[in-house]
């Protein structure tokens, strides 16, 4: 299972970390994913959802 948001598809983004001496090293920015119980196709399922989608109510949580 890949580490992407179930709602918006947001995943890791790669780039360069640039130090004060302007050395470049590879690094990865990971999304803030949370494991929540959400309603998927009418039944509750555990899915990974980013906090931006949780905050904007794009996910109906299962209680």
N, CA, C and O atoms as CSV, one atom per row, in Angstrom:
chain,resi,resn,atom,element,x,y,z
A,1,UNK,N,N,0.840,-1.179,0.000
A,1,UNK,CA,C,0.000,0.000,0.000
A,1,UNK,C,C,0.882,1.238,0.000
A,1,UNK,O,O,1.771,1.374,0.841
A,2,UNK,N,N,0.639,2.131,-0.935
A,2,UNK,CA,C,1.471,3.327,-1.017
A,2,UNK,C,C,0.970,4.370,-0.023
A,2,UNK,O,O,-0.202,4.369,0.351
A,3,UNK,N,N,1.850,5.242,0.394
A,3,UNK,CA,C,1.524,6.244,1.401
A,3,UNK,C,C,1.020,7.513,0.724
A,3,UNK,O,O,1.747,8.501,0.613
A,4,UNK,N,N,-0.237,7.475,0.271
A,4,UNK,CA,C,-0.865,8.644,-0.334
A,4,UNK,C,C,-2.229,8.847,0.315
A,4,UNK,O,O,-2.799,7.919,0.889
A,5,UNK,N,N,-2.738,10.051,0.219
A,5,UNK,CA,C,-4.050,10.376,0.771
A,5,UNK,C,C,-5.120,9.681,-0.061
A,5,UNK,O,O,-5.075,9.702,-1.291
A,6,UNK,N,N,-6.083,9.065,0.622
A,6,UNK,CA,C,-7.151,8.333,-0.052
A,6,UNK,C,C,-8.101,9.283,-0.782
A,6,UNK,O,O,-8.746,8.878,-1.749
A,7,UNK,N,N,-8.199,10.534,-0.339
A,7,UNK,CA,C,-9.143,11.490,-0.910
A,7,UNK,C,C,-8.522,12.279,-2.054
A,7,UNK,O,O,-9.045,12.273,-3.169
A,8,UNK,N,N,-7.408,12.959,-1.785
A,8,UNK,CA,C,-6.855,13.873,-2.790
A,8,UNK,C,C,-5.645,13.306,-3.528
A,8,UNK,O,O,-5.219,13.876,-4.533
A,9,UNK,N,N,-5.084,12.194,-3.047
A,9,UNK,CA,C,-3.951,11.584,-3.730
A,9,UNK,C,C,-2.613,12.227,-3.431
A,9,UNK,O,O,-1.628,11.965,-4.122
A,10,UNK,N,N,-2.565,13.073,-2.402
A,10,UNK,CA,C,-1.312,13.740,-2.050
A,10,UNK,C,C,-0.314,12.718,-1.527
A,10,UNK,O,O,-0.652,11.891,-0.680
A,11,UNK,N,N,0.924,12.775,-2.034
A,11,UNK,CA,C,1.952,11.828,-1.640
A,11,UNK,C,C,3.272,12.515,-1.378
A,11,UNK,O,O,3.326,13.744,-1.320
A,12,UNK,N,N,4.345,11.747,-1.218
A,12,UNK,CA,C,5.665,12.330,-0.960
A,12,UNK,C,C,6.161,13.148,-2.144
A,12,UNK,O,O,5.905,12.814,-3.301
A,13,UNK,N,N,6.881,14.233,-1.832
A,13,UNK,CA,C,7.468,15.100,-2.850
A,13,UNK,C,C,8.966,15.155,-2.586
A,13,UNK,O,O,9.388,15.407,-1.458
A,14,UNK,N,N,9.772,14.920,-3.619
A,14,UNK,CA,C,11.228,14.911,-3.465
A,14,UNK,C,C,11.809,16.222,-3.965
A,14,UNK,O,O,11.249,16.878,-4.843
A,15,UNK,N,N,12.946,16.589,-3.384
A,15,UNK,CA,C,13.628,17.805,-3.787
A,15,UNK,C,C,14.994,17.867,-3.139
A,15,UNK,O,O,15.521,16.854,-2.682
A,16,UNK,N,N,15.563,19.055,-3.102
A,16,UNK,CA,C,16.882,19.267,-2.518
A,16,UNK,C,C,16.780,20.058,-1.230
A,16,UNK,O,O,16.048,21.043,-1.144
A,17,UNK,N,N,17.538,19.605,-0.215
A,17,UNK,CA,C,17.718,20.405,0.989
A,17,UNK,C,C,18.944,21.259,0.748
A,17,UNK,O,O,20.005,20.742,0.400
A,18,UNK,N,N,18.808,22.562,0.931
A,18,UNK,CA,C,19.908,23.475,0.649
A,18,UNK,C,C,20.393,24.054,1.967
A,18,UNK,O,O,19.641,24.724,2.676
A,19,UNK,N,N,21.669,23.790,2.296
A,19,UNK,CA,C,22.231,24.271,3.552
A,19,UNK,C,C,22.671,25.733,3.394
A,19,UNK,O,O,22.566,26.312,2.313
A,20,UNK,N,N,23.159,26.308,4.481
A,20,UNK,CA,C,23.624,27.696,4.463
A,20,UNK,C,C,24.813,27.865,3.526
A,20,UNK,O,O,25.001,28.932,2.943
A,21,UNK,N,N,25.621,26.805,3.380
A,21,UNK,CA,C,26.755,26.869,2.461
A,21,UNK,C,C,26.350,26.464,1.042
A,21,UNK,O,O,27.211,26.257,0.187
A,22,UNK,N,N,25.078,26.355,0.797
A,22,UNK,CA,C,24.468,26.057,-0.507
A,22,UNK,C,C,24.874,24.676,-1.019
A,22,UNK,O,O,24.985,24.472,-2.228
A,23,UNK,N,N,25.097,23.717,-0.099
A,23,UNK,CA,C,25.253,22.325,-0.496
A,23,UNK,C,C,23.863,21.752,-0.715
A,23,UNK,O,O,22.929,22.068,0.022
A,24,UNK,N,N,23.730,20.908,-1.729
A,24,UNK,CA,C,22.446,20.299,-2.042
A,24,UNK,C,C,22.483,18.807,-1.701
A,24,UNK,O,O,23.371,18.081,-2.147
A,25,UNK,N,N,21.514,18.364,-0.910
A,25,UNK,CA,C,21.338,16.945,-0.630
A,25,UNK,C,C,19.864,16.619,-0.832
A,25,UNK,O,O,18.987,17.452,-0.606
A,26,UNK,N,N,19.617,15.393,-1.261
A,26,UNK,CA,C,18.239,14.972,-1.525
A,26,UNK,C,C,17.460,14.820,-0.224
A,26,UNK,O,O,18.003,14.381,0.790
A,27,UNK,N,N,16.183,15.188,-0.264
A,27,UNK,CA,C,15.309,14.967,0.873
A,27,UNK,C,C,13.886,14.789,0.369
A,27,UNK,O,O,13.589,15.057,-0.796
A,28,UNK,N,N,13.010,14.334,1.259
A,28,UNK,CA,C,11.632,14.037,0.892
A,28,UNK,C,C,10.695,14.737,1.863
A,28,UNK,O,O,10.907,14.691,3.075
A,29,UNK,N,N,9.660,15.387,1.338
A,29,UNK,CA,C,8.611,15.981,2.156
A,29,UNK,C,C,7.427,15.029,2.132
A,29,UNK,O,O,6.848,14.779,1.075
A,30,UNK,N,N,7.066,14.497,3.292
A,30,UNK,CA,C,5.947,13.574,3.385
A,30,UNK,C,C,4.689,14.316,3.837
A,30,UNK,O,O,4.776,15.226,4.661
A,31,UNK,N,N,3.521,13.939,3.309
A,31,UNK,CA,C,2.287,14.563,3.772
A,31,UNK,C,C,1.941,14.072,5.172
A,31,UNK,O,O,2.369,12.996,5.588
A,32,UNK,N,N,1.167,14.870,5.889
A,32,UNK,CA,C,0.748,14.518,7.239
A,32,UNK,C,C,-0.479,13.621,7.125
A,32,UNK,O,O,-1.611,14.105,7.095
A,33,UNK,N,N,-0.248,12.310,7.061
A,33,UNK,CA,C,-1.329,11.351,6.884
A,33,UNK,C,C,-1.754,10.770,8.225
A,33,UNK,O,O,-0.921,10.460,9.077
A,34,UNK,N,N,-3.069,10.630,8.397
A,34,UNK,CA,C,-3.632,10.050,9.597
A,34,UNK,C,C,-4.487,8.853,9.205
A,34,UNK,O,O,-5.163,8.874,8.177
A,35,UNK,N,N,-4.455,7.809,10.030
A,35,UNK,CA,C,-5.275,6.629,9.784
A,35,UNK,C,C,-6.615,6.849,10.467
A,35,UNK,O,O,-6.683,6.914,11.695
A,36,UNK,N,N,-7.687,6.965,9.677
A,36,UNK,CA,C,-9.012,7.225,10.233
A,36,UNK,C,C,-10.000,6.197,9.703
A,36,UNK,O,O,-9.785,5.589,8.655
A,37,UNK,N,N,-11.100,6.012,10.455
A,37,UNK,CA,C,-12.205,5.184,9.982
A,37,UNK,C,C,-13.154,6.092,9.236
A,37,UNK,O,O,-13.745,6.998,9.823
A,38,UNK,N,N,-13.305,5.853,7.945
A,38,UNK,CA,C,-14.150,6.697,7.114
A,38,UNK,C,C,-15.141,5.826,6.357
A,38,UNK,O,O,-14.917,4.633,6.151
A,39,UNK,N,N,-16.226,6.438,5.953
A,39,UNK,CA,C,-17.231,5.745,5.161
A,39,UNK,C,C,-16.769,5.718,3.703
A,39,UNK,O,O,-16.639,6.763,3.066
A,40,UNK,N,N,-16.520,4.511,3.180
A,40,UNK,CA,C,-16.099,4.314,1.795
A,40,UNK,C,C,-17.092,3.364,1.152
A,40,UNK,O,O,-17.212,2.211,1.565
A,41,UNK,N,N,-17.797,3.839,0.151
A,41,UNK,CA,C,-18.831,3.049,-0.544
A,41,UNK,C,C,-19.886,2.504,0.421
A,41,UNK,O,O,-20.356,1.378,0.262
A,42,UNK,N,N,-20.254,3.303,1.414
A,42,UNK,CA,C,-21.319,2.920,2.332
A,42,UNK,C,C,-20.908,2.053,3.504
A,42,UNK,O,O,-21.744,1.730,4.347
A,43,UNK,N,N,-19.641,1.668,3.583
A,43,UNK,CA,C,-19.194,0.848,4.707
A,43,UNK,C,C,-17.955,1.483,5.337
A,43,UNK,O,O,-17.158,2.105,4.634
A,44,UNK,N,N,-17.783,1.333,6.651
A,44,UNK,CA,C,-16.624,1.925,7.305
A,44,UNK,C,C,-15.343,1.168,6.957
A,44,UNK,O,O,-15.309,-0.063,6.966
A,45,UNK,N,N,-14.295,1.928,6.652
A,45,UNK,CA,C,-12.986,1.358,6.321
A,45,UNK,C,C,-11.904,2.215,6.927
A,45,UNK,O,O,-12.085,3.419,7.111
A,46,UNK,N,N,-10.770,1.596,7.242
A,46,UNK,CA,C,-9.617,2.361,7.716
A,46,UNK,C,C,-8.808,2.823,6.516
A,46,UNK,O,O,-8.326,2.011,5.727
A,47,UNK,N,N,-8.664,4.146,6.386
A,47,UNK,CA,C,-7.936,4.704,5.249
A,47,UNK,C,C,-6.973,5.775,5.752
A,47,UNK,O,O,-7.151,6.334,6.834
A,48,UNK,N,N,-5.950,6.049,4.944
A,48,UNK,CA,C,-5.017,7.128,5.225
A,48,UNK,C,C,-5.538,8.400,4.571
A,48,UNK,O,O,-5.813,8.422,3.371
A,49,UNK,N,N,-5.672,9.462,5.366
A,49,UNK,CA,C,-6.204,10.725,4.876
A,49,UNK,C,C,-5.289,11.838,5.374
A,49,UNK,O,O,-4.870,11.824,6.531
A,50,UNK,N,N,-4.976,12.802,4.510
A,50,UNK,CA,C,-4.138,13.921,4.934
A,50,UNK,C,C,-4.953,14.865,5.816
A,50,UNK,O,O,-6.180,14.899,5.727
A,51,UNK,N,N,-4.279,15.617,6.651
A,51,UNK,CA,C,-4.954,16.482,7.597
A,51,UNK,C,C,-5.663,17.636,6.907
A,51,UNK,O,O,-6.621,18.173,7.464
A,52,UNK,N,N,-5.240,18.032,5.740
A,52,UNK,CA,C,-5.932,19.083,4.996
A,52,UNK,C,C,-7.328,18.619,4.598
A,52,UNK,O,O,-8.283,19.392,4.682
A,53,UNK,N,N,-7.458,17.359,4.163
A,53,UNK,CA,C,-8.770,16.812,3.805
A,53,UNK,C,C,-9.644,16.619,5.043
A,53,UNK,O,O,-10.856,16.821,4.980
A,54,UNK,N,N,-9.042,16.230,6.162
A,54,UNK,CA,C,-9.806,16.092,7.397
A,54,UNK,C,C,-10.342,17.440,7.854
A,54,UNK,O,O,-11.495,17.547,8.271
A,55,UNK,N,N,-9.510,18.459,7.775
A,55,UNK,CA,C,-9.889,19.779,8.262
A,55,UNK,C,C,-10.969,20.412,7.393
A,55,UNK,O,O,-11.819,21.146,7.898
A,56,UNK,N,N,-10.943,20.133,6.084
A,56,UNK,CA,C,-11.905,20.751,5.171
A,56,UNK,C,C,-13.157,19.895,4.990
A,56,UNK,O,O,-13.953,20.153,4.087
A,57,UNK,N,N,-13.344,18.879,5.837
A,57,UNK,CA,C,-14.534,18.011,5.826
A,57,UNK,C,C,-14.773,17.336,4.498
A,57,UNK,O,O,-15.920,17.221,4.065
A,58,UNK,N,N,-13.722,16.886,3.838
A,58,UNK,CA,C,-13.863,16.108,2.603
A,58,UNK,C,C,-14.055,14.628,2.910
A,58,UNK,O,O,-14.266,13.822,2.004
A,59,UNK,N,N,-13.980,14.269,4.205
A,59,UNK,CA,C,-14.089,12.878,4.625
A,59,UNK,C,C,-15.245,12.759,5.603
A,59,UNK,O,O,-15.343,13.537,6.552
A,60,UNK,N,N,-16.120,11.787,5.376
A,60,UNK,CA,C,-17.169,11.512,6.351
A,60,UNK,C,C,-16.669,10.400,7.247
A,60,UNK,O,O,-16.515,9.261,6.807
A,61,UNK,N,N,-16.415,10.728,8.501
A,61,UNK,CA,C,-15.852,9.757,9.427
A,61,UNK,C,C,-16.922,8.799,9.907
A,61,UNK,O,O,-18.086,9.171,10.050
A,62,UNK,N,N,-16.520,7.564,10.154
A,62,UNK,CA,C,-17.433,6.536,10.663
A,62,UNK,C,C,-17.335,6.521,12.178
A,62,UNK,O,O,-16.237,6.499,12.735
A,63,UNK,N,N,-18.445,6.533,12.823
A,63,UNK,CA,C,-18.452,6.533,14.304
A,63,UNK,C,C,-18.777,5.167,14.841
A,63,UNK,O,O,-18.828,4.977,16.056
